[in-house]
């Protein structure tokens, strides 16, 4: 079997020996500007609704084990 020793960034904790059979050729990404368009509101933008709560049907308290 053939294998390559790859140089990885220090933050990646992975064994640097890779078998040739597991490698694939790299093809650069084609620029598709439509991928950058989002239908969602930008981060940090608050959404407000013009409705008021009519009634509360049920109420419960959830306790997390890591919080008092």
Secondary structure, DSSP 4 states (H G I P E B T S, - for coil): --EEE----TT--S-SEEEGGG-----PPPP-GGGG--SSPPTTPPP--S--------------TT--
